[in-house]
Amino acid sequence: MVQVGEGEVNMKFKTCYLHDVYRDLCLSKASQEEFALIPENPFSLPYMMVSRRVRRVAMHEYIPIQSLRNLKLTSLLFFNKLYPEEQSLSISLQETAEIYLREDKRWISTLWILFKLMWRFRRILNYLFNNFKLLRILDLEGAEIYMEGEFLRDIGKLIRLRYLSLKGTTCFSKLSRNIGNLKRLQTLDLRMNEEFPVQIPNVICKMEMLMYLYLPMVCDSKTKLRLNTLRNLRTLENFNSKNCYVEDLGCMTNLMELGITRFFCRDDCEVNSGSNPPVIIASEHLRSLSVSRPENIDFNLLAYLISTCVHISELSLTCSIGEFLPACQFPYQISFMSLSETELRTDPMPTLGKLPNLKILELQKAAFIGEEFHCSTEGFPELYSLKLRSISTVKHWIVDKSSMPKLRHLEIIDCKSLEMLPVGLMFITTLEELKIELMPKAFKDRLCEGDQFNKIKHVVIFQNCY
C-alpha cells in the first residue's frame, strides 16, 4: 500500500505515497469517523463542520480562514493560498519589498498595495492565533507572507503548539519575543528568505522540549542566541559562532545532527597549543556533521572538530581548506562523505580509500583542483556509490585492479576535462548503474563503441544523457 516516491542509492527513501485506491479509502473512512475533513469548496465548509469532533482540516482550494468556526482544531493545513491572488499587482511582491526597503518614494501606489497585503496577512494570522488555541501543528512553509514589525506577535497564545515552520516566508525586521511562550514546541524551522536578514530574539532557550531546530541561514547582526538549555535537541541546522555561542554545543548531550554555516571560530580553543583544548561537542550520539561555507575557518580547528566527533557516520564539507586531513583523523565509522568547494590541491582518493567503512562518496564542484585521480589497489573496500560532479580540472582517472570491489552506482556529471573512463572499471563486476550527464559529445560518443564501450559493457543500467 505504501510506495516509494523518491529513493536514494543507499537504499533509503526520502518520500513515500499511498496507492490512490488506499488513499481514497482512508479519506472516506476519515470523513465517516469525523477524524479529518477536506472541504471541496467554501460553501460546503460551514455545513460539513457541524460536528465538534473534527480536529483536523486540510484545504486544497482557497477558503477564507474566517469561515472556520470549529475552535477545537488541532491540525490545520493549507495547500493553496491563504488569500486570493491580487490581479492589480504589477510587479512581484519580492520586487516590491526591495523597493520598500530602499525607501523609493516614486512607488507610493505600489507600496499601498504592499501595505494592504501586510494588513491582510496580519488579520489572517491574528484570527488564527486568537481562535485556534489548540493547534499543535502550524506549517507556513512556502507561504507568500510578507510581514513588518514584530512578526507573529500573538503566536504565544498557541501554547499547545508542537511544530512550527516558517521556512520560505519573509520577515522584514524581527520575530516577536512572544515566540518564547511556545514551551512545548518540539520542531522550530526558521529557514526564512535569505535576502532579508531577520533578528531572532534570545528566547529559544526557553523551549527546553525542542528536538529539531533550524535557524535562518542569515541572521541580523543583533541576533545572539543562548542555546545551552536545549538538552533534548536532536537536530541543529545553520549554527554559527556569530549569532550563537560555541560553548553551548557542549550542553547538547543528545545532539545527533549538526549543520554549521558561515561563521565558526572559538577564541578559547587553542588547538595549536600543546595543552588539551576543550571539547566542542559533548554528545556521544552525534551521527551527522555538515560544515557549509564558513568564512575564514581555521584548518586546525576544523581538523580538531572532525577528529573529536568519533561517532559520526556522515560528513559533508562545503568550504575551502586547500589541504586534506590524514585518514587517521577521520572517525572510523564514516560511511557517507560529501566534499564540495574544498579546493584540495592533492589527490584525496588515496586518503579516502583507506576509510574502511566508507560506502557513499560525493565529490562535487571544485572539491579537487588537480588533474588526476588515482584509486589505488584495495582502496575503498566498502564503497558502493561514487558521484563526481563539476570536477572541471581532472583530466585523467586511474583505477587499479581490486579497487572499489563493491561499487554498484557511478555518476559522472559535468566533468568537462575528463578524457576517458578508467580502464579499471572493466574489473569492477559489481557495477550495476552508470550515469553520464553534461559531458562533451565526443566523450559520450566514444562510450558507445570501441575500447571505451568494452569498459562498461557489463553494466546493467547505462544512462548516457546529453
C-alpha positions as CSV (number, residue, x, y, z in Angstrom):
1,M,0.0,0.0,0.0
2,V,2.8,2.4,0.9
3,Q,5.0,3.0,-2.2
4,V,8.4,4.6,-2.5
5,G,8.3,8.1,-4.1
6,E,12.0,9.3,-4.2
7,G,14.7,6.8,-3.4
8,E,18.5,7.1,-2.8
9,V,21.4,5.0,-3.7
10,N,21.9,4.0,-0.1
11,M,18.6,2.0,-0.2
12,K,16.9,4.6,1.9
13,F,14.0,6.7,0.6
14,K,13.1,10.4,1.1
15,T,9.4,10.4,0.2
16,C,6.6,7.9,0.0
17,Y,3.0,7.9,-1.0
18,L,-0.2,5.8,-0.7
19,H,-1.8,3.9,-3.6
20,D,-4.7,6.0,-4.9
21,V,-7.3,3.3,-4.0
22,Y,-6.0,3.1,-0.5
23,R,-5.8,6.9,-0.2
24,D,-9.5,7.2,-1.2
25,L,-10.4,4.5,1.3
26,C,-8.6,6.4,4.1
27,L,-10.3,9.7,3.2
28,S,-13.7,8.1,3.1
29,K,-13.2,6.4,6.4
30,A,-11.8,9.6,8.0
31,S,-14.9,11.5,6.9
32,Q,-17.2,8.9,8.3
33,E,-15.5,8.8,11.6
34,E,-15.1,12.6,11.6
35,F,-11.4,12.1,12.1
36,A,-10.4,14.6,9.4
37,L,-12.1,16.9,6.9
38,I,-11.2,18.0,3.4
39,P,-13.8,20.5,2.2
40,E,-14.3,20.7,-1.6
41,N,-15.5,24.3,-1.7
42,P,-16.1,27.3,0.6
43,F,-19.8,26.8,0.5
44,S,-19.8,23.3,1.8
45,L,-17.5,24.1,4.7
46,P,-19.9,25.5,7.3
47,Y,-22.3,22.6,6.9
48,M,-19.6,19.9,6.9
49,M,-18.2,21.2,10.2
50,V,-21.3,21.0,12.3
51,S,-19.7,18.3,14.4
52,R,-17.2,19.4,17.0
53,R,-15.5,16.1,16.8
54,V,-13.5,17.1,13.8
55,R,-9.9,18.1,14.8
56,R,-8.1,18.0,11.5
57,V,-8.8,20.1,8.4
58,A,-6.9,20.2,5.1
59,M,-7.8,22.7,2.4
60,H,-6.7,22.4,-1.2
61,E,-8.7,25.4,-2.5
62,Y,-8.8,29.0,-1.4
63,I,-11.2,29.3,1.6
64,P,-11.4,32.3,3.8
65,I,-9.9,31.3,7.1
66,Q,-12.5,33.3,8.9
67,S,-15.2,30.8,7.8
68,L,-13.7,28.2,10.0
69,R,-15.8,28.0,13.2
70,N,-14.5,24.9,14.9
71,L,-12.2,26.3,17.6
72,K,-11.0,22.9,18.7
73,L,-8.9,22.1,15.7
74,T,-5.5,20.7,16.4
75,S,-4.3,20.4,12.8
76,L,-5.0,22.9,10.0
77,L,-3.2,22.5,6.7
78,F,-3.3,24.9,3.7
79,F,-2.2,23.5,0.3
80,N,-3.1,26.7,-1.5
81,K,-3.0,30.4,-0.9
82,L,-4.2,31.9,2.3
83,Y,-5.6,34.9,0.3
84,P,-7.0,35.4,-3.2
85,E,-4.4,36.5,-5.8
86,E,-4.1,40.2,-6.3
87,Q,-4.7,41.0,-10.0
88,S,-3.6,44.6,-9.7
89,L,-0.1,43.9,-8.5
90,S,2.1,44.8,-11.5
91,I,5.3,43.5,-10.1
92,S,6.2,40.7,-7.7
93,L,5.9,41.1,-4.0
94,Q,9.6,40.4,-3.7
95,E,10.5,43.3,-6.0
96,T,8.0,45.5,-4.2
97,A,9.7,44.6,-0.9
98,E,13.1,45.5,-2.2
99,I,11.7,48.9,-3.4
100,Y,10.2,49.4,0.0
101,L,13.5,48.7,1.8
102,R,15.2,51.3,-0.4
103,E,12.5,53.8,0.5
104,D,11.9,54.8,-3.1
105,K,9.1,57.4,-2.9
106,R,8.2,57.1,-6.6
107,W,6.4,53.8,-5.9
108,I,3.8,55.1,-3.5
109,S,0.9,53.3,-5.2
110,T,2.7,50.0,-5.3
111,L,3.6,50.4,-1.7
112,W,0.0,51.0,-0.8
113,I,-0.8,47.5,-2.3
114,L,2.1,46.0,-0.2
115,F,0.8,47.6,3.0
116,K,-2.7,46.4,2.1
117,L,-1.4,42.8,1.8
118,M,0.6,43.1,5.0
119,W,-2.6,44.2,6.8
120,R,-4.4,41.2,5.3
121,F,-1.7,38.9,6.5
122,R,-1.8,40.3,9.9
123,R,-5.6,39.9,10.0
124,I,-5.4,36.3,8.9
125,L,-2.7,35.4,11.4
126,N,-4.4,37.3,14.3
127,Y,-7.6,35.3,13.6
128,L,-5.6,32.1,13.5
129,F,-3.7,32.8,16.8
130,N,-6.8,34.0,18.7
131,N,-9.3,31.3,17.6
132,F,-7.4,28.1,17.2
133,K,-5.5,27.8,20.5
134,L,-5.5,24.0,20.5
135,L,-3.4,23.9,17.3
136,R,-0.4,21.6,17.6
137,I,0.9,21.9,14.0
138,L,1.4,25.2,12.1
139,D,3.2,24.8,8.8
140,L,3.6,28.0,6.8
141,E,6.4,26.7,4.6
142,G,6.5,28.5,1.2
143,A,3.6,30.8,2.0
144,E,4.0,34.2,0.4
145,I,3.9,36.0,3.7
146,Y,5.5,39.5,3.9
147,M,5.4,41.0,7.4
148,E,6.9,44.1,9.0
149,G,7.5,44.8,12.7
150,E,7.3,42.0,15.3
151,F,6.2,39.2,13.1
152,L,3.9,36.6,14.8
153,R,3.2,38.9,17.8
154,D,0.3,36.8,19.0
155,I,1.7,33.4,18.3
156,G,2.5,33.0,22.0
157,K,-1.2,32.2,22.6
158,L,-0.8,28.8,20.8
159,I,0.8,27.2,23.9
160,R,0.0,23.7,22.8
161,L,2.0,24.0,19.5
162,R,4.4,21.2,18.8
163,Y,5.5,22.0,15.3
164,L,6.1,25.5,13.7
165,S,7.6,26.0,10.3
166,L,8.3,29.5,8.8
167,K,10.5,28.1,6.0
168,G,10.5,30.3,2.9
169,T,8.5,33.1,4.4
170,T,9.7,36.7,4.6
171,C,10.0,38.9,7.6
172,F,11.5,42.4,7.2
173,S,12.7,43.0,10.7
174,K,12.4,40.7,13.7
175,L,10.4,37.9,15.2
176,S,8.3,38.6,18.3
177,R,9.7,37.7,21.8
178,N,6.3,36.0,22.4
179,I,7.5,33.0,20.4
180,G,9.3,32.1,23.6
181,N,5.9,31.2,25.2
182,L,5.8,28.1,23.0
183,K,7.5,25.9,25.6
184,R,6.0,22.7,24.3
185,L,7.5,23.2,20.9
186,Q,9.5,20.2,19.5
187,T,10.2,21.4,16.0
188,L,11.1,25.0,15.0
189,D,12.0,25.8,11.4
190,L,13.2,29.4,10.9
191,R,14.8,29.0,7.5
192,M,13.2,32.1,6.1
193,N,14.0,34.2,3.0
194,E,17.8,34.6,2.9
195,E,17.6,38.0,1.2
196,F,16.3,39.7,4.3
197,P,18.3,39.1,7.5
198,V,15.9,38.7,10.4
199,Q,16.5,39.4,14.1
200,I,15.7,36.4,16.3
201,P,15.0,37.3,19.9
202,N,17.1,35.4,22.6
203,V,14.1,33.3,23.8
204,I,14.7,30.0,22.1
205,C,16.5,28.8,25.3
206,K,13.0,28.8,27.0
207,M,11.9,26.0,24.6
208,E,13.5,23.2,26.6
209,M,11.5,20.5,24.8
210,L,12.9,21.4,21.4
211,M,14.2,18.4,19.4
212,Y,14.7,19.9,15.9
213,L,15.9,23.5,15.4
214,Y,16.6,25.0,12.0
215,L,18.0,28.5,12.3
216,P,17.9,31.1,9.5
217,M,20.8,31.0,7.0
218,V,21.3,34.7,7.5
219,C,20.5,36.5,10.8
220,D,20.6,40.1,11.7
221,S,23.8,41.3,13.4
222,K,21.9,41.9,16.6
223,T,21.0,38.3,17.0
224,K,22.9,36.4,19.7
225,L,21.2,33.2,20.9
226,R,21.8,31.2,24.0
227,L,21.0,27.5,23.4
228,N,22.6,25.9,26.5
229,T,19.3,24.7,27.9
230,L,18.3,22.6,24.8
231,R,19.5,19.3,26.2
232,N,16.8,17.4,24.3
233,L,17.9,18.7,20.9
234,R,18.5,16.1,18.2
235,T,19.0,18.3,15.1
236,L,20.6,21.7,14.8
237,E,21.0,23.4,11.4
238,N,22.6,26.6,10.4
239,F,24.6,27.1,13.6
240,N,27.3,29.7,13.5
241,S,29.5,31.4,16.1
242,K,28.5,34.9,15.2
243,N,24.9,34.5,16.2
244,C,25.3,31.7,18.8
245,Y,27.8,30.6,21.4
246,V,30.1,27.7,20.5
247,E,30.3,26.6,24.1
248,D,26.6,25.8,24.1
249,L,27.3,22.8,21.9
250,G,28.8,21.2,24.9
251,C,25.5,21.2,26.7
252,M,23.6,19.4,23.9
253,T,24.2,15.9,25.1
254,N,21.6,14.3,22.8
255,L,22.6,16.0,19.6
256,M,22.5,13.7,16.5
257,E,22.8,16.1,13.5
258,L,24.7,19.4,13.4
259,G,25.0,21.8,10.5
260,I,27.5,24.7,10.8
261,T,27.1,27.6,8.3
262,R,29.1,30.6,7.5
263,F,31.0,31.6,10.7
264,F,32.7,29.2,13.1
265,C,35.5,30.1,15.4
266,R,36.3,29.8,19.1
267,D,38.7,32.1,20.9
268,D,39.2,29.8,23.9
269,C,40.0,26.8,21.7
270,E,43.8,26.9,21.0
271,V,44.2,23.8,19.0
272,N,47.8,24.7,18.1
273,S,49.0,24.6,21.7
274,G,50.4,21.6,23.5
275,S,47.6,21.6,26.1
276,N,44.4,19.7,25.6
277,P,41.8,22.1,24.1
278,P,38.2,22.0,25.5
279,V,35.7,19.6,23.9
280,I,33.5,21.4,21.4
281,I,30.7,18.8,21.0
282,A,29.9,16.6,24.1
283,S,27.2,14.5,22.5
284,E,28.1,10.9,22.0
285,H,25.1,10.4,19.8
286,L,26.2,12.7,17.0
287,R,26.0,10.9,13.7
288,S,25.9,13.7,11.1
289,L,28.2,16.7,10.7
290,S,27.9,19.4,8.0
291,V,30.2,22.4,7.6
292,S,29.0,24.8,4.8
293,R,30.7,27.9,3.5
294,P,32.3,29.1,6.7
295,E,34.3,32.4,6.3
296,N,38.0,32.1,7.2
297,I,37.6,28.9,9.1
298,D,40.8,27.8,10.8
299,F,42.0,24.5,9.3
300,N,43.4,23.2,12.7
301,L,40.0,24.0,14.4
302,L,38.1,22.1,11.6
303,A,40.5,19.1,11.9
304,Y,40.1,19.1,15.7
305,L,36.3,19.3,15.4
306,I,36.2,16.3,12.9
307,S,38.6,14.2,14.9
308,T,36.7,14.6,18.2
309,C,33.4,13.6,16.7
310,V,34.3,10.0,16.9
311,H,30.8,8.6,16.4
312,I,29.7,10.4,13.2
313,S,28.9,8.3,10.1
314,E,28.0,11.2,7.8
315,L,30.3,14.1,6.9
316,S,29.7,17.0,4.5
317,L,32.2,19.7,3.8
318,T,31.5,22.8,1.7
319,C,34.4,25.0,2.4
320,S,37.9,25.9,1.0
321,I,40.5,24.1,3.0
322,G,43.3,23.5,0.4
323,E,44.8,20.5,2.2
324,F,43.2,17.3,3.3
325,L,43.2,15.6,6.6
326,P,45.1,12.3,7.0
327,A,43.0,9.2,7.2
328,C,43.8,8.7,10.9
329,Q,41.9,11.9,11.8
330,F,38.7,10.8,10.3
331,P,36.2,8.9,12.5
332,Y,36.4,5.2,11.9
333,Q,32.6,4.8,11.4
334,I,32.2,7.3,8.5
335,S,30.0,5.7,5.8
336,F,29.0,8.8,3.8
337,M,31.1,11.8,2.8
338,S,30.4,14.8,0.5
339,L,33.1,17.3,-0.5
340,S,32.3,20.5,-2.3
341,E,34.3,23.7,-2.9
342,T,37.2,22.3,-0.7
343,E,39.7,23.2,-3.4
344,L,42.1,20.3,-2.5
345,R,45.5,20.6,-4.1
346,T,46.5,17.0,-3.6
347,D,44.5,13.9,-4.8
348,P,42.1,12.9,-1.9
349,M,41.5,9.4,-3.3
350,P,44.5,7.7,-1.6
351,T,43.3,9.0,1.8
352,L,39.6,8.3,1.2
353,G,40.4,4.8,0.0
354,K,41.8,4.0,3.5
355,L,38.5,4.7,5.2
356,P,37.3,1.1,6.0
357,N,33.5,1.8,6.2
358,L,33.0,4.5,3.5
359,K,30.0,3.4,1.4
360,I,28.9,6.6,-0.4
361,L,31.3,9.3,-1.7
362,E,30.3,12.5,-3.5
363,L,32.9,14.9,-4.9
364,Q,31.3,18.0,-6.2
365,K,32.1,21.5,-7.5
366,A,35.8,22.4,-7.0
367,A,36.3,19.6,-4.5
368,F,39.7,18.9,-6.2
369,I,41.7,21.3,-8.4
370,G,44.3,18.9,-9.6
371,E,44.4,17.0,-12.9
372,E,44.5,13.3,-11.8
373,F,42.5,10.9,-9.6
374,H,44.1,7.6,-8.6
375,C,42.1,4.9,-6.8
376,S,44.8,2.5,-5.6
377,T,44.7,-1.3,-5.2
378,E,42.5,-2.5,-2.3
379,G,41.2,1.0,-1.8
380,F,37.5,1.7,-1.0
381,P,36.7,-1.8,0.3
382,E,33.1,-1.0,1.1
383,L,32.2,1.8,-1.4
384,Y,29.1,1.1,-3.4
385,S,28.2,4.6,-4.7
386,L,30.5,7.2,-6.2
387,K,29.4,10.6,-7.6
388,L,31.7,13.0,-9.5
389,R,30.0,16.3,-10.3
390,S,31.5,19.5,-11.8
391,I,35.1,18.5,-11.1
392,S,36.3,20.6,-14.0
393,T,40.1,20.2,-13.7
394,V,40.5,16.4,-13.7
395,K,41.8,15.0,-17.0
396,H,42.9,11.5,-16.0
397,W,41.3,8.9,-13.7
398,I,43.2,5.8,-12.8
399,V,41.5,2.8,-11.1
400,D,43.8,0.0,-10.1
401,K,42.7,-3.6,-10.2
402,S,41.0,-4.7,-6.9
403,S,40.0,-1.1,-6.2
404,M,36.3,-0.4,-5.3
405,P,35.3,-4.1,-5.4
406,K,31.7,-3.4,-4.3
407,L,30.9,-0.4,-6.4
408,R,27.4,-0.6,-7.8
409,H,26.4,3.0,-8.6
410,L,28.6,5.5,-10.5
411,E,27.7,9.1,-11.7
412,I,29.9,11.4,-13.8
413,I,28.3,14.7,-14.3
414,D,29.7,17.9,-15.8
415,C,33.4,16.8,-15.6
416,K,34.3,18.6,-18.9
417,S,38.1,17.9,-18.8
418,L,37.9,14.1,-18.2
419,E,39.2,12.5,-21.3
420,M,38.0,8.9,-20.9
421,L,36.7,6.4,-18.4
422,P,39.4,4.5,-16.4
423,V,40.4,1.0,-17.7
424,G,39.9,-0.4,-14.2
425,L,36.1,-0.1,-14.5
426,M,36.0,-3.3,-16.5
427,F,37.3,-5.2,-13.4
428,I,34.5,-3.9,-11.2
429,T,32.0,-6.7,-12.0
430,T,29.6,-5.4,-9.3
431,L,28.9,-2.1,-11.2
432,E,25.2,-2.1,-12.0
433,E,24.4,1.5,-12.9
434,L,26.4,4.2,-14.7
435,K,25.0,7.7,-15.2
436,I,26.7,10.1,-17.6
437,E,25.4,13.7,-17.9
438,L,26.5,17.1,-19.1
439,M,29.7,15.7,-20.7
440,P,31.2,16.7,-24.0
441,K,29.6,15.0,-27.0
442,A,32.9,13.4,-28.1
443,F,33.2,11.8,-24.7
444,K,29.7,10.3,-24.8
445,D,30.1,9.1,-28.4
446,R,33.2,7.1,-27.5
447,L,31.3,5.2,-24.9
448,C,29.0,3.7,-27.5
449,E,31.8,2.0,-29.5
450,G,35.3,0.7,-29.4
451,D,37.5,0.2,-26.3
452,Q,35.5,2.7,-24.2
453,F,32.4,0.5,-24.6
454,N,34.3,-2.6,-23.5
455,K,35.0,-1.0,-20.2
456,I,31.3,-0.7,-19.3
457,K,29.6,-3.5,-21.4
458,H,28.8,-5.4,-18.2
459,V,26.8,-2.5,-16.7
460,V,23.1,-3.3,-16.3
461,I,21.8,0.2,-16.4
462,F,23.6,2.8,-18.5
463,Q,22.3,6.4,-18.8
464,N,24.1,8.5,-21.4
465,C,22.2,11.8,-21.2
466,Y,23.1,14.7,-23.4
